[in-house]
Amino acid sequence: MELGVKSKTWLKGFHVLFACAWLGSALAMVLVLALKAQPNSGFQLYSVTSLLTVIDDFIIVPGAIGCLLTGLLYSVFTKWGLTKFYWIIF
């Protein structure tokens, strides 16, 4: 079963959206760590770690899961399939 053109476009759009959220939040975490590498007080340390936890729990994890699921749907419901190209399996 293959998806239509409009369905493929929507699926690809969601896949790119999830990938951008995943990558963008990972870069945001790197920037937060780079800018606050030496916290001066316990409150600053708590603030940085809680910010990193929120970014990780609410953006990175859903972005990675969404990217995985849309990628699997994209490979199952298009002509490429899951096993036609080995770099997709890898």
mmCIF file as gemmi writes it, N, C-alpha and C atoms, coordinates in Angstrom:
data_model
loop_
_atom_site.group_PDB
_atom_site.id
_atom_site.type_symbol
_atom_site.label_atom_id
_atom_site.label_alt_id
_atom_site.label_comp_id
_atom_site.label_asym_id
_atom_site.label_entity_id
_atom_site.label_seq_id
_atom_site.pdbx_PDB_ins_code
_atom_site.Cartn_x
_atom_site.Cartn_y
_atom_site.Cartn_z
_atom_site.occupancy
_atom_site.B_iso_or_equiv
_atom_site.pdbx_formal_charge
_atom_site.auth_seq_id
_atom_site.auth_asym_id
_atom_site.pdbx_PDB_model_num
ATOM 1 N N . MET Axp A 1 ? 0.836 -1.183 0 1 0 ? 1 A 1
ATOM 2 C CA . MET Axp A 1 ? 0 0 0 1 0 ? 1 A 1
ATOM 3 C C . MET Axp A 1 ? 0.879 1.244 0 1 0 ? 1 A 1
ATOM 4 N N . GLU Axp A 2 ? 0.615 2.142 -0.91 1 0 ? 2 A 1
ATOM 5 C CA . GLU Axp A 2 ? 1.38 3.38 -0.992 1 0 ? 2 A 1
ATOM 6 C C . GLU Axp A 2 ? 0.501 4.567 -0.656 1 0 ? 2 A 1
ATOM 7 N N . LEU Axp A 3 ? 1.131 5.593 -0.138 1 0 ? 3 A 1
ATOM 8 C CA . LEU Axp A 3 ? 0.42 6.824 0.181 1 0 ? 3 A 1
ATOM 9 C C . LEU Axp A 3 ? 0.295 7.698 -1.057 1 0 ? 3 A 1
ATOM 10 N N . GLY Axp A 4 ? -0.702 8.556 -1.047 1 0 ? 4 A 1
ATOM 11 C CA . GLY Axp A 4 ? -0.846 9.504 -2.132 1 0 ? 4 A 1
ATOM 12 C C . GLY Axp A 4 ? 0.151 10.642 -1.999 1 0 ? 4 A 1
ATOM 13 N N . VAL Axp A 5 ? 0.159 11.521 -2.977 1 0 ? 5 A 1
ATOM 14 C CA . VAL Axp A 5 ? 1.115 12.619 -2.996 1 0 ? 5 A 1
ATOM 15 C C . VAL Axp A 5 ? 0.889 13.57 -1.813 1 0 ? 5 A 1
ATOM 16 N N . LYS Axp A 6 ? -0.358 13.891 -1.545 1 0 ? 6 A 1
ATOM 17 C CA . LYS Axp A 6 ? -0.657 14.81 -0.455 1 0 ? 6 A 1
ATOM 18 C C . LYS Axp A 6 ? -0.311 14.193 0.903 1 0 ? 6 A 1
ATOM 19 N N . SER Axp A 7 ? -0.585 12.924 1.068 1 0 ? 7 A 1
ATOM 20 C CA . SER Axp A 7 ? -0.255 12.238 2.329 1 0 ? 7 A 1
ATOM 21 C C . SER Axp A 7 ? 1.256 12.164 2.533 1 0 ? 7 A 1
ATOM 22 N N . LYS Axp A 8 ? 1.992 11.88 1.462 1 0 ? 8 A 1
ATOM 23 C CA . LYS Axp A 8 ? 3.455 11.848 1.561 1 0 ? 8 A 1
ATOM 24 C C . LYS Axp A 8 ? 4 13.212 1.95 1 0 ? 8 A 1
ATOM 25 N N . THR Axp A 9 ? 3.426 14.261 1.404 1 0 ? 9 A 1
ATOM 26 C CA . THR Axp A 9 ? 3.883 15.613 1.713 1 0 ? 9 A 1
ATOM 27 C C . THR Axp A 9 ? 3.643 15.935 3.18 1 0 ? 9 A 1
ATOM 28 N N . TRP Axp A 10 ? 2.469 15.585 3.684 1 0 ? 10 A 1
ATOM 29 C CA . TRP Axp A 10 ? 2.186 15.825 5.1 1 0 ? 10 A 1
ATOM 30 C C . TRP Axp A 10 ? 3.118 15.02 5.994 1 0 ? 10 A 1
ATOM 31 N N . LEU Axp A 11 ? 3.34 13.761 5.655 1 0 ? 11 A 1
ATOM 32 C CA . LEU Axp A 11 ? 4.205 12.907 6.449 1 0 ? 11 A 1
ATOM 33 C C . LEU Axp A 11 ? 5.641 13.408 6.44 1 0 ? 11 A 1
ATOM 34 N N . LYS Axp A 12 ? 6.105 13.822 5.273 1 0 ? 12 A 1
ATOM 35 C CA . LYS Axp A 12 ? 7.456 14.37 5.176 1 0 ? 12 A 1
ATOM 36 C C . LYS Axp A 12 ? 7.574 15.67 5.962 1 0 ? 12 A 1
ATOM 37 N N . GLY Axp A 13 ? 6.535 16.496 5.933 1 0 ? 13 A 1
ATOM 38 C CA . GLY Axp A 13 ? 6.541 17.734 6.698 1 0 ? 13 A 1
ATOM 39 C C . GLY Axp A 13 ? 6.627 17.485 8.196 1 0 ? 13 A 1
ATOM 40 N N . PHE Axp A 14 ? 5.837 16.512 8.686 1 0 ? 14 A 1
ATOM 41 C CA . PHE Axp A 14 ? 5.909 16.176 10.108 1 0 ? 14 A 1
ATOM 42 C C . PHE Axp A 14 ? 7.264 15.585 10.468 1 0 ? 14 A 1
ATOM 43 N N . HIS Axp A 15 ? 7.828 14.779 9.578 1 0 ? 15 A 1
ATOM 44 C CA . HIS Axp A 15 ? 9.142 14.193 9.83 1 0 ? 15 A 1
ATOM 45 C C . HIS Axp A 15 ? 10.209 15.287 9.952 1 0 ? 15 A 1
ATOM 46 N N . VAL Axp A 16 ? 10.172 16.241 9.049 1 0 ? 16 A 1
ATOM 47 C CA . VAL Axp A 16 ? 11.133 17.35 9.104 1 0 ? 16 A 1
ATOM 48 C C . VAL Axp A 16 ? 10.904 18.204 10.355 1 0 ? 16 A 1
ATOM 49 N N . LEU Axp A 17 ? 9.655 18.423 10.723 1 0 ? 17 A 1
ATOM 50 C CA . LEU Axp A 17 ? 9.343 19.181 11.936 1 0 ? 17 A 1
ATOM 51 C C . LEU Axp A 17 ? 9.905 18.502 13.179 1 0 ? 17 A 1
ATOM 52 N N . PHE Axp A 18 ? 9.691 17.204 13.307 1 0 ? 18 A 1
ATOM 53 C CA . PHE Axp A 18 ? 10.221 16.472 14.452 1 0 ? 18 A 1
ATOM 54 C C . PHE Axp A 18 ? 11.747 16.469 14.45 1 0 ? 18 A 1
ATOM 55 N N . ALA Axp A 19 ? 12.362 16.319 13.284 1 0 ? 19 A 1
ATOM 56 C CA . ALA Axp A 19 ? 13.823 16.323 13.201 1 0 ? 19 A 1
ATOM 57 C C . ALA Axp A 19 ? 14.39 17.689 13.583 1 0 ? 19 A 1
ATOM 58 N N . CYS Axp A 20 ? 13.743 18.765 13.154 1 0 ? 20 A 1
ATOM 59 C CA . CYS Axp A 20 ? 14.204 20.111 13.509 1 0 ? 20 A 1
ATOM 60 C C . CYS Axp A 20 ? 14.045 20.373 15.003 1 0 ? 20 A 1
ATOM 61 N N . ALA Axp A 21 ? 12.949 19.904 15.584 1 0 ? 21 A 1
ATOM 62 C CA . ALA Axp A 21 ? 12.756 20.068 17.031 1 0 ? 21 A 1
ATOM 63 C C . ALA Axp A 21 ? 13.818 19.297 17.797 1 0 ? 21 A 1
ATOM 64 N N . TRP Axp A 22 ? 14.128 18.102 17.344 1 0 ? 22 A 1
ATOM 65 C CA . TRP Axp A 22 ? 15.128 17.266 17.998 1 0 ? 22 A 1
ATOM 66 C C . TRP Axp A 22 ? 16.513 17.921 17.921 1 0 ? 22 A 1
ATOM 67 N N . LEU Axp A 23 ? 16.915 18.303 16.734 1 0 ? 23 A 1
ATOM 68 C CA . LEU Axp A 23 ? 18.234 18.897 16.551 1 0 ? 23 A 1
ATOM 69 C C . LEU Axp A 23 ? 18.336 20.277 17.206 1 0 ? 23 A 1
ATOM 70 N N . GLY Axp A 24 ? 17.307 21.086 17.06 1 0 ? 24 A 1
ATOM 71 C CA . GLY Axp A 24 ? 17.33 22.422 17.646 1 0 ? 24 A 1
ATOM 72 C C . GLY Axp A 24 ? 17.393 22.393 19.155 1 0 ? 24 A 1
ATOM 73 N N . SER Axp A 25 ? 16.654 21.49 19.781 1 0 ? 25 A 1
ATOM 74 C CA . SER Axp A 25 ? 16.7 21.409 21.235 1 0 ? 25 A 1
ATOM 75 C C . SER Axp A 25 ? 18.023 20.833 21.723 1 0 ? 25 A 1
ATOM 76 N N . ALA Axp A 26 ? 18.623 19.935 20.959 1 0 ? 26 A 1
ATOM 77 C CA . ALA Axp A 26 ? 19.946 19.43 21.327 1 0 ? 26 A 1
ATOM 78 C C . ALA Axp A 26 ? 20.982 20.555 21.267 1 0 ? 26 A 1
ATOM 79 N N . LEU Axp A 27 ? 20.901 21.395 20.249 1 0 ? 27 A 1
ATOM 80 C CA . LEU Axp A 27 ? 21.809 22.545 20.169 1 0 ? 27 A 1
ATOM 81 C C . LEU Axp A 27 ? 21.536 23.547 21.291 1 0 ? 27 A 1
ATOM 82 N N . ALA Axp A 28 ? 20.272 23.71 21.666 1 0 ? 28 A 1
ATOM 83 C CA . ALA Axp A 28 ? 19.943 24.601 22.777 1 0 ? 28 A 1
ATOM 84 C C . ALA Axp A 28 ? 20.541 24.085 24.078 1 0 ? 28 A 1
ATOM 85 N N . MET Axp A 29 ? 20.525 22.775 24.271 1 0 ? 29 A 1
ATOM 86 C CA . MET Axp A 29 ? 21.133 22.215 25.478 1 0 ? 29 A 1
ATOM 87 C C . MET Axp A 29 ? 22.642 22.45 25.5 1 0 ? 29 A 1
ATOM 88 N N . VAL Axp A 30 ? 23.279 22.311 24.357 1 0 ? 30 A 1
ATOM 89 C CA . VAL Axp A 30 ? 24.719 22.562 24.28 1 0 ? 30 A 1
ATOM 90 C C . VAL Axp A 30 ? 25.028 24.031 24.599 1 0 ? 30 A 1
ATOM 91 N N . LEU Axp A 31 ? 24.212 24.934 24.071 1 0 ? 31 A 1
ATOM 92 C CA . LEU Axp A 31 ? 24.411 26.354 24.355 1 0 ? 31 A 1
ATOM 93 C C . LEU Axp A 31 ? 24.198 26.682 25.824 1 0 ? 31 A 1
ATOM 94 N N . VAL Axp A 32 ? 23.182 26.105 26.437 1 0 ? 32 A 1
ATOM 95 C CA . VAL Axp A 32 ? 22.946 26.347 27.865 1 0 ? 32 A 1
ATOM 96 C C . VAL Axp A 32 ? 24.123 25.845 28.682 1 0 ? 32 A 1
ATOM 97 N N . LEU Axp A 33 ? 24.634 24.689 28.343 1 0 ? 33 A 1
ATOM 98 C CA . LEU Axp A 33 ? 25.781 24.153 29.068 1 0 ? 33 A 1
ATOM 99 C C . LEU Axp A 33 ? 27.045 24.984 28.832 1 0 ? 33 A 1
ATOM 100 N N . ALA Axp A 34 ? 27.208 25.492 27.621 1 0 ? 34 A 1
ATOM 101 C CA . ALA Axp A 34 ? 28.392 26.288 27.319 1 0 ? 34 A 1
ATOM 102 C C . ALA Axp A 34 ? 28.352 27.65 28.012 1 0 ? 34 A 1
ATOM 103 N N . LEU Axp A 35 ? 27.158 28.235 28.127 1 0 ? 35 A 1
ATOM 104 C CA . LEU Axp A 35 ? 27.05 29.56 28.725 1 0 ? 35 A 1
ATOM 105 C C . LEU Axp A 35 ? 27.031 29.53 30.249 1 0 ? 35 A 1
ATOM 106 N N . LYS Axp A 36 ? 26.587 28.453 30.832 1 0 ? 36 A 1
ATOM 107 C CA . LYS Axp A 36 ? 26.519 28.336 32.288 1 0 ? 36 A 1
ATOM 108 C C . LYS Axp A 36 ? 27.357 27.161 32.777 1 0 ? 36 A 1
ATOM 109 N N . ALA Axp A 37 ? 28.596 27.083 32.344 1 0 ? 37 A 1
ATOM 110 C CA . ALA Axp A 37 ? 29.44 25.963 32.713 1 0 ? 37 A 1
ATOM 111 C C . ALA Axp A 37 ? 29.855 26.024 34.181 1 0 ? 37 A 1
ATOM 112 N N . GLN Axp A 38 ? 29.973 27.221 34.749 1 0 ? 38 A 1
ATOM 113 C CA . GLN Axp A 38 ? 30.386 27.395 36.14 1 0 ? 38 A 1
ATOM 114 C C . GLN Axp A 38 ? 29.319 28.148 36.922 1 0 ? 38 A 1
ATOM 115 N N . PRO Axp A 39 ? 28.284 27.467 37.403 1 0 ? 39 A 1
ATOM 116 C CA . PRO Axp A 39 ? 27.269 28.177 38.183 1 0 ? 39 A 1
ATOM 117 C C . PRO Axp A 39 ? 27.861 28.665 39.503 1 0 ? 39 A 1
ATOM 118 N N . ASN Axp A 40 ? 27.442 29.865 39.935 1 0 ? 40 A 1
ATOM 119 C CA . ASN Axp A 40 ? 28.001 30.482 41.128 1 0 ? 40 A 1
ATOM 120 C C . ASN Axp A 40 ? 27.271 30.092 42.404 1 0 ? 40 A 1
ATOM 121 N N . SER Axp A 41 ? 26.05 29.638 42.294 1 0 ? 41 A 1
ATOM 122 C CA . SER Axp A 41 ? 25.294 29.286 43.493 1 0 ? 41 A 1
ATOM 123 C C . SER Axp A 41 ? 24.471 28.03 43.23 1 0 ? 41 A 1
ATOM 124 N N . GLY Axp A 42 ? 23.889 27.525 44.293 1 0 ? 42 A 1
ATOM 125 C CA . GLY Axp A 42 ? 23.054 26.345 44.17 1 0 ? 42 A 1
ATOM 126 C C . GLY Axp A 42 ? 21.795 26.618 43.367 1 0 ? 42 A 1
ATOM 127 N N . PHE Axp A 43 ? 21.28 27.852 43.502 1 0 ? 43 A 1
ATOM 128 C CA . PHE Axp A 43 ? 20.082 28.206 42.749 1 0 ? 43 A 1
ATOM 129 C C . PHE Axp A 43 ? 20.36 28.225 41.251 1 0 ? 43 A 1
ATOM 130 N N . GLN Axp A 44 ? 21.526 28.733 40.852 1 0 ? 44 A 1
ATOM 131 C CA . GLN Axp A 44 ? 21.875 28.735 39.431 1 0 ? 44 A 1
ATOM 132 C C . GLN Axp A 44 ? 22.058 27.311 38.91 1 0 ? 44 A 1
ATOM 133 N N . LEU Axp A 45 ? 22.674 26.471 39.705 1 0 ? 45 A 1
ATOM 134 C CA . LEU Axp A 45 ? 22.845 25.073 39.306 1 0 ? 45 A 1
ATOM 135 C C . LEU Axp A 45 ? 21.491 24.382 39.163 1 0 ? 45 A 1
ATOM 136 N N . TYR Axp A 46 ? 20.588 24.643 40.106 1 0 ? 46 A 1
ATOM 137 C CA . TYR Axp A 46 ? 19.243 24.075 40.028 1 0 ? 46 A 1
ATOM 138 C C . TYR Axp A 46 ? 18.499 24.588 38.797 1 0 ? 46 A 1
ATOM 139 N N . SER Axp A 47 ? 18.644 25.875 38.501 1 0 ? 47 A 1
ATOM 140 C CA . SER Axp A 47 ? 17.97 26.459 37.338 1 0 ? 47 A 1
ATOM 141 C C . SER Axp A 47 ? 18.458 25.832 36.04 1 0 ? 47 A 1
ATOM 142 N N . VAL Axp A 48 ? 19.763 25.679 35.915 1 0 ? 48 A 1
ATOM 143 C CA . VAL Axp A 48 ? 20.333 25.109 34.684 1 0 ? 48 A 1
ATOM 144 C C . VAL Axp A 48 ? 19.909 23.658 34.526 1 0 ? 48 A 1
ATOM 145 N N . THR Axp A 49 ? 20.002 22.882 35.598 1 0 ? 49 A 1
ATOM 146 C CA . THR Axp A 49 ? 19.649 21.469 35.472 1 0 ? 49 A 1
ATOM 147 C C . THR Axp A 49 ? 18.151 21.279 35.242 1 0 ? 49 A 1
ATOM 148 N N . SER Axp A 50 ? 17.313 22.116 35.852 1 0 ? 50 A 1
ATOM 149 C CA . SER Axp A 50 ? 15.874 21.985 35.598 1 0 ? 50 A 1
ATOM 150 C C . SER Axp A 50 ? 15.525 22.407 34.174 1 0 ? 50 A 1
ATOM 151 N N . LEU Axp A 51 ? 16.208 23.435 33.643 1 0 ? 51 A 1
ATOM 152 C CA . LEU Axp A 51 ? 15.992 23.828 32.251 1 0 ? 51 A 1
ATOM 153 C C . LEU Axp A 51 ? 16.393 22.703 31.297 1 0 ? 51 A 1
ATOM 154 N N . LEU Axp A 52 ? 17.532 22.077 31.558 1 0 ? 52 A 1
ATOM 155 C CA . LEU Axp A 52 ? 17.975 20.967 30.712 1 0 ? 52 A 1
ATOM 156 C C . LEU Axp A 52 ? 17.015 19.787 30.802 1 0 ? 52 A 1
ATOM 157 N N . THR Axp A 53 ? 16.464 19.547 31.982 1 0 ? 53 A 1
ATOM 158 C CA . THR Axp A 53 ? 15.498 18.462 32.148 1 0 ? 53 A 1
ATOM 159 C C . THR Axp A 53 ? 14.22 18.739 31.363 1 0 ? 53 A 1
ATOM 160 N N . VAL Axp A 54 ? 13.736 19.977 31.409 1 0 ? 54 A 1
ATOM 161 C CA . VAL Axp A 54 ? 12.518 20.328 30.673 1 0 ? 54 A 1
ATOM 162 C C . VAL Axp A 54 ? 12.742 20.206 29.172 1 0 ? 54 A 1
ATOM 163 N N . ILE Axp A 55 ? 13.873 20.706 28.685 1 0 ? 55 A 1
ATOM 164 C CA . ILE Axp A 55 ? 14.182 20.602 27.254 1 0 ? 55 A 1
ATOM 165 C C . ILE Axp A 55 ? 14.266 19.135 26.846 1 0 ? 55 A 1
ATOM 166 N N . ASP Axp A 56 ? 14.908 18.334 27.671 1 0 ? 56 A 1
ATOM 167 C CA . ASP Axp A 56 ? 15.075 16.922 27.34 1 0 ? 56 A 1
ATOM 168 C C . ASP Axp A 56 ? 13.747 16.182 27.365 1 0 ? 56 A 1
ATOM 169 N N . ASP Axp A 57 ? 12.959 16.378 28.418 1 0 ? 57 A 1
ATOM 170 C CA . ASP Axp A 57 ? 11.726 15.608 28.58 1 0 ? 57 A 1
ATOM 171 C C . ASP Axp A 57 ? 10.624 16.025 27.62 1 0 ? 57 A 1
ATOM 172 N N . PHE Axp A 58 ? 10.533 17.316 27.309 1 0 ? 58 A 1
ATOM 173 C CA . PHE Axp A 58 ? 9.379 17.795 26.551 1 0 ? 58 A 1
ATOM 174 C C . PHE Axp A 58 ? 9.664 18.148 25.096 1 0 ? 58 A 1
ATOM 175 N N . ILE Axp A 59 ? 10.942 18.186 24.685 1 0 ? 59 A 1
ATOM 176 C CA . ILE Axp A 59 ? 11.23 18.498 23.289 1 0 ? 59 A 1
ATOM 177 C C . ILE Axp A 59 ? 12.062 17.395 22.632 1 0 ? 59 A 1
ATOM 178 N N . ILE Axp A 60 ? 13.164 17.01 23.271 1 0 ? 60 A 1
ATOM 179 C CA . ILE Axp A 60 ? 14.054 16.032 22.641 1 0 ? 60 A 1
ATOM 180 C C . ILE Axp A 60 ? 13.399 14.656 22.537 1 0 ? 60 A 1
ATOM 181 N N . VAL Axp A 61 ? 12.835 14.174 23.621 1 0 ? 61 A 1
ATOM 182 C CA . VAL Axp A 61 ? 12.253 12.83 23.595 1 0 ? 61 A 1
ATOM 183 C C . VAL Axp A 61 ? 11.062 12.747 22.632 1 0 ? 61 A 1
ATOM 184 N N . PRO Axp A 62 ? 10.087 13.675 22.689 1 0 ? 62 A 1
ATOM 185 C CA . PRO Axp A 62 ? 9.006 13.588 21.694 1 0 ? 62 A 1
ATOM 186 C C . PRO Axp A 62 ? 9.497 13.802 20.26 1 0 ? 62 A 1
ATOM 187 N N . GLY Axp A 63 ? 10.507 14.665 20.075 1 0 ? 63 A 1
ATOM 188 C CA . GLY Axp A 63 ? 11.042 14.868 18.729 1 0 ? 63 A 1
ATOM 189 C C . GLY Axp A 63 ? 11.696 13.613 18.183 1 0 ? 63 A 1
ATOM 190 N N . ALA Axp A 64 ? 12.449 12.913 19.029 1 0 ? 64 A 1
ATOM 191 C CA . ALA Axp A 64 ? 13.111 11.681 18.586 1 0 ? 64 A 1
ATOM 192 C C . ALA Axp A 64 ? 12.089 10.583 18.301 1 0 ? 64 A 1
ATOM 193 N N . ILE Axp A 65 ? 11.098 10.445 19.169 1 0 ? 65 A 1
ATOM 194 C CA . ILE Axp A 65 ? 10.078 9.421 18.955 1 0 ? 65 A 1
ATOM 195 C C . ILE Axp A 65 ? 9.248 9.749 17.71 1 0 ? 65 A 1
ATOM 196 N N . GLY Axp A 66 ? 8.889 11.017 17.547 1 0 ? 66 A 1
ATOM 197 C CA . GLY Axp A 66 ? 8.139 11.421 16.362 1 0 ? 66 A 1
ATOM 198 C C . GLY Axp A 66 ? 8.925 11.21 15.089 1 0 ? 66 A 1
ATOM 199 N N . CYS Axp A 67 ? 10.22 11.505 15.128 1 0 ? 67 A 1
ATOM 200 C CA . CYS Axp A 67 ? 11.073 11.295 13.959 1 0 ? 67 A 1
ATOM 201 C C . CYS Axp A 67 ? 11.173 9.805 13.625 1 0 ? 67 A 1
ATOM 202 N N . LEU Axp A 68 ? 11.302 8.977 14.644 1 0 ? 68 A 1
ATOM 203 C CA . LEU Axp A 68 ? 11.366 7.531 14.424 1 0 ? 68 A 1
ATOM 204 C C . LEU Axp A 68 ? 10.058 7.008 13.834 1 0 ? 68 A 1
ATOM 205 N N . LEU Axp A 69 ? 8.932 7.402 14.415 1 0 ? 69 A 1
ATOM 206 C CA . LEU Axp A 69 ? 7.644 6.896 13.94 1 0 ? 69 A 1
ATOM 207 C C . LEU Axp A 69 ? 7.312 7.378 12.533 1 0 ? 69 A 1
ATOM 208 N N . THR Axp A 70 ? 7.54 8.663 12.253 1 0 ? 70 A 1
ATOM 209 C CA . THR Axp A 70 ? 7.257 9.152 10.902 1 0 ? 70 A 1
ATOM 210 C C . THR Axp A 70 ? 8.222 8.55 9.893 1 0 ? 70 A 1
ATOM 211 N N . GLY Axp A 71 ? 9.461 8.308 10.294 1 0 ? 71 A 1
ATOM 212 C CA . GLY Axp A 71 ? 10.408 7.648 9.396 1 0 ? 71 A 1
ATOM 213 C C . GLY Axp A 71 ? 9.995 6.223 9.077 1 0 ? 71 A 1
ATOM 214 N N . LEU Axp A 72 ? 9.508 5.5 10.097 1 0 ? 72 A 1
ATOM 215 C CA . LEU Axp A 72 ? 9.019 4.145 9.855 1 0 ? 72 A 1
ATOM 216 C C . LEU Axp A 72 ? 7.783 4.147 8.969 1 0 ? 72 A 1
ATOM 217 N N . LEU Axp A 73 ? 6.857 5.065 9.24 1 0 ? 73 A 1
ATOM 218 C CA . LEU Axp A 73 ? 5.668 5.166 8.39 1 0 ? 73 A 1
ATOM 219 C C . LEU Axp A 73 ? 6.043 5.526 6.961 1 0 ? 73 A 1
ATOM 220 N N . TYR Axp A 74 ? 6.995 6.437 6.831 1 0 ? 74 A 1
ATOM 221 C CA . TYR Axp A 74 ? 7.433 6.855 5.495 1 0 ? 74 A 1
ATOM 222 C C . TYR Axp A 74 ? 8.059 5.69 4.739 1 0 ? 74 A 1
ATOM 223 N N . SER Axp A 75 ? 8.833 4.876 5.437 1 0 ? 75 A 1
ATOM 224 C CA . SER Axp A 75 ? 9.482 3.764 4.739 1 0 ? 75 A 1
ATOM 225 C C . SER Axp A 75 ? 8.53 2.612 4.475 1 0 ? 75 A 1
ATOM 226 N N . VAL Axp A 76 ? 7.531 2.41 5.317 1 0 ? 76 A 1
ATOM 227 C CA . VAL Axp A 76 ? 6.595 1.302 5.101 1 0 ? 76 A 1
ATOM 228 C C . VAL Axp A 76 ? 5.595 1.628 3.994 1 0 ? 76 A 1
ATOM 229 N N . PHE Axp A 77 ? 5.1 2.864 3.964 1 0 ? 77 A 1
ATOM 230 C CA . PHE Axp A 77 ? 4.027 3.206 3.034 1 0 ? 77 A 1
ATOM 231 C C . PHE Axp A 77 ? 4.494 3.904 1.762 1 0 ? 77 A 1
ATOM 232 N N . THR Axp A 78 ? 5.756 3.773 1.42 1 0 ? 78 A 1
ATOM 233 C CA . THR Axp A 78 ? 6.234 4.286 0.137 1 0 ? 78 A 1
ATOM 234 C C . THR Axp A 78 ? 6.896 3.155 -0.636 1 0 ? 78 A 1
ATOM 235 N N . LYS Axp A 79 ? 7.328 3.455 -1.833 1 0 ? 79 A 1
ATOM 236 C CA . LYS Axp A 79 ? 7.894 2.407 -2.684 1 0 ? 79 A 1
ATOM 237 C C . LYS Axp A 79 ? 9.26 1.916 -2.21 1 0 ? 79 A 1
ATOM 238 N N . TRP Axp A 80 ? 9.916 2.654 -1.305 1 0 ? 80 A 1
ATOM 239 C CA . TRP Axp A 80 ? 11.255 2.26 -0.877 1 0 ? 80 A 1
ATOM 240 C C . TRP Axp A 80 ? 11.227 1.108 0.104 1 0 ? 80 A 1
ATOM 241 N N . GLY Axp A 81 ? 10.25 1.036 0.947 1 0 ? 81 A 1
ATOM 242 C CA . GLY Axp A 81 ? 10.159 -0.059 1.909 1 0 ? 81 A 1
ATOM 243 C C . GLY Axp A 81 ? 11.215 0.055 3 1 0 ? 81 A 1
ATOM 244 N N . LEU Axp A 82 ? 11.251 -0.939 3.848 1 0 ? 82 A 1
ATOM 245 C CA . LEU Axp A 82 ? 12.191 -0.92 4.974 1 0 ? 82 A 1
ATOM 246 C C . LEU Axp A 82 ? 13.563 -1.456 4.607 1 0 ? 82 A 1
ATOM 247 N N . THR Axp A 83 ? 13.646 -2.338 3.639 1 0 ? 83 A 1
ATOM 248 C CA . THR Axp A 83 ? 14.908 -3.04 3.4 1 0 ? 83 A 1
ATOM 249 C C . THR Axp A 83 ? 15.498 -2.833 2.016 1 0 ? 83 A 1
ATOM 250 N N . LYS Axp A 84 ? 15.006 -1.882 1.248 1 0 ? 84 A 1
ATOM 251 C CA . LYS Axp A 84 ? 15.554 -1.705 -0.096 1 0 ? 84 A 1
ATOM 252 C C . LYS Axp A 84 ? 16.946 -1.064 -0.033 1 0 ? 84 A 1
ATOM 253 N N . PHE Axp A 85 ? 17.131 -0.089 0.85 1 0 ? 85 A 1
ATOM 254 C CA . PHE Axp A 85 ? 18.43 0.557 1.01 1 0 ? 85 A 1
ATOM 255 C C . PHE Axp A 85 ? 18.976 0.251 2.396 1 0 ? 85 A 1
ATOM 256 N N . TYR Axp A 86 ? 20.216 -0.21 2.445 1 0 ? 86 A 1
ATOM 257 C CA . TYR Axp A 86 ? 20.792 -0.617 3.723 1 0 ? 86 A 1
ATOM 258 C C . TYR Axp A 86 ? 21.106 0.547 4.638 1 0 ? 86 A 1
ATOM 259 N N . TRP Axp A 87 ? 21.292 1.766 4.097 1 0 ? 87 A 1
ATOM 260 C CA . TRP Axp A 87 ? 21.57 2.91 4.962 1 0 ? 87 A 1
ATOM 261 C C . TRP Axp A 87 ? 20.332 3.307 5.75 1 0 ? 87 A 1
ATOM 262 N N . ILE Axp A 88 ? 19.145 2.957 5.274 1 0 ? 88 A 1
ATOM 263 C CA . ILE Axp A 88 ? 17.921 3.23 6.036 1 0 ? 88 A 1
ATOM 264 C C . ILE Axp A 88 ? 17.842 2.298 7.232 1 0 ? 88 A 1
ATOM 265 N N . ILE Axp A 89 ? 18.234 1.054 7.05 1 0 ? 89 A 1
ATOM 266 C CA . ILE Axp A 89 ? 18.245 0.104 8.16 1 0 ? 89 A 1
ATOM 267 C C . ILE Axp A 89 ? 19.271 0.525 9.197 1 0 ? 89 A 1
ATOM 268 N N . PHE Axp A 90 ? 20.422 0.977 8.739 1 0 ? 90 A 1
ATOM 269 C CA . PHE Axp A 90 ? 21.492 1.376 9.651 1 0 ? 90 A 1
ATOM 270 C C . PHE Axp A 90 ? 21.078 2.594 10.44 1 0 ? 90 A 1
